[in-house]
Amino acid sequence: MGQYFNDAVQSSEIGSQEVSNIKSQIQSIDLENNGLKDLSDLQSQLIDAALSIENEMISVEEKFSSGKNEIESLEQKVKKTRS
């Protein structure tokens, strides 16, 4: 379960950095000089980042669910050995 948690934290850090980079790019766009193309490029990056974060969230949820099931299974085994 600890490894699942570590994976989730690491993924969160990577996602946060990606969002921070995109935020910086948004702040630096000059709308008067070729801003439309920059916005279009940024739109693609935002979509990619959102999909990546969404997929990672699904993966983390599945790992946590799997870990929870393993813990519940082990708890049942411990209860049976105590009986």
Buried (B, 14 or more C-beta within 10 A) or exposed (E): EEEBEEBBEEBBEEBEEBBEEBEEBEEEBEEEEEEEEBEEEBEEBBEEBBEBBEEBBEEBEEBBEEBEEEEEEEEEEEEEEEE
